[in-house]
């Protein structure tokens, strides 16, 4: 199962943002343990770095967290010219989420996992919260 992990999920883990940390961490763990094929878009890595470093105020620590907790846990999905042109051609209110959606399409994502599913106006990919994704991959 291919899952595109939204920026906010990665940041929740890296800065241990409460009350979101636990479920977000379990999503990354599911990717690390290969219950899912977890992806983060290449364009999201810069946002993840920027926001995490803004909180930590430590470039070296931020880079190490990204290397240790993301690069070894998820795959990086490319953002290419076609993806950007598709996103530019839509009427989505949030351009970043639109790019994420088309990245999801390019990796044949079954799900996009985010804390803000209402921000994604898509019909081809299911958009779920971390808790919902965990219920899907490990039902009781």
C-alpha positions in Angstrom: 0.0 0.0 0.0 1.5 3.3 -1.1 0.9 6.2 1.3 1.9 9.8 0.8 2.7 11.4 4.2 1.8 15.0 4.4 4.3 17.6 5.7 2.4 18.1 9.0 2.8 14.5 10.0 6.6 14.6 9.6 6.9 17.8 11.5 4.7 16.5 14.3 7.3 13.7 14.8 10.4 15.8 14.4 9.4 18.5 16.9 7.3 16.1 19.0 4.3 18.4 18.6 1.5 17.5 21.0 -1.2 16.3 20.9 -0.4 14.9 17.4 3.0 13.2 18.1 1.8 9.7 19.0 -0.3 8.9 16.0 2.1 10.6 13.6 5.0 8.7 15.0 3.1 5.4 14.5 2.5 6.3 10.8 6.3 6.7 10.4 6.9 3.5 12.3 4.5 1.7 10.0 6.6 2.9 7.1 9.8 2.0 8.7 8.5 -1.5 9.4 7.1 -1.8 5.9 3.5 -2.1 6.8 3.1 0.7 4.3 5.2 2.1 1.5 5.6 5.6 3.0 6.5 8.5 0.8 7.2 12.2 1.4 7.3 14.6 -1.6 10.7 16.1 -2.3 9.2 19.6 -2.2 8.0 18.9 1.4 11.5 18.3 2.7 12.4 21.9 2.4 9.3 22.9 4.3 9.9 20.3 6.9 13.5 21.5 7.3 12.4 25.2 7.6 9.7 24.7 10.2 11.7 22.2 12.3 14.7 24.4 12.3 12.6 27.4 13.2 11.4 25.5 16.3 14.8 23.9 17.2 17.0 26.8 16.2 19.8 24.3 15.5 20.7 23.6 11.9 22.9 20.5 12.7 20.2 18.9 15.0 17.5 19.6 12.3 19.5 18.0 9.6 20.3 15.0 11.8 16.6 14.5 12.7 15.6 14.6 9.0 18.4 12.1 8.1 17.6 9.8 11.0 13.8 10.0 11.2 12.7 10.6 7.6 15.4 9.5 5.2 15.7 6.1 6.7 12.0 5.7 7.2 10.3 6.9 4.0 11.0 7.2 0.3 11.2 10.5 -1.4 8.7 11.1 -4.2 9.8 13.3 -7.0 8.2 16.6 -7.9 8.6 17.2 -11.6 7.5 19.7 -14.2 4.4 17.8 -15.0 3.3 17.7 -11.4 3.8 21.5 -11.1 1.9 22.2 -14.3 -1.0 20.0 -13.2 -1.1 21.8 -9.8 -1.0 25.3 -11.5 -3.9 24.3 -13.7 -6.3 23.7 -10.9 -8.4 26.0 -8.8 -7.3 24.6 -5.4 -7.1 27.2 -2.7 -3.9 25.7 -1.3 -1.2 25.2 -3.9 1.1 23.1 -1.7 -1.7 20.6 -1.0 -2.5 20.5 -4.7 1.2 19.6 -5.5 1.0 17.0 -2.7 -2.1 15.5 -4.4 -0.4 15.2 -7.8 2.7 13.7 -6.2 0.3 11.2 -4.7 -1.1 10.4 -8.1 2.4 10.0 -9.5 3.3 7.3 -7.0 -0.1 5.6 -7.3 -0.9 6.4 -3.7 -3.7 4.5 -2.0 -3.9 7.2 0.7 -2.7 10.6 1.6 -2.3 10.8 5.4 -2.7 14.3 6.9 -4.1 16.0 9.9 -6.1 18.2 7.5 -8.0 16.0 5.2 -10.6 18.7 4.5 -7.8 20.7 2.6 -7.6 18.0 -0.1 -10.4 18.2 -2.7 -9.6 14.9 -4.4 -11.6 12.0 -5.7 -9.0 9.5 -6.9 -6.9 9.1 -3.7 -8.4 8.6 -0.2 -7.3 11.2 2.3 -7.2 10.1 5.9 -6.0 11.2 9.3 -3.1 9.3 11.0 -5.6 7.5 13.3 -7.8 6.4 10.4 -4.8 5.1 8.5 -3.7 3.1 11.5 -7.2 1.7 11.9 -7.0 0.6 8.2 -3.6 -1.1 8.4 -4.1 -2.6 11.9 -7.8 -3.1 12.5 -8.7 -4.4 16.0 
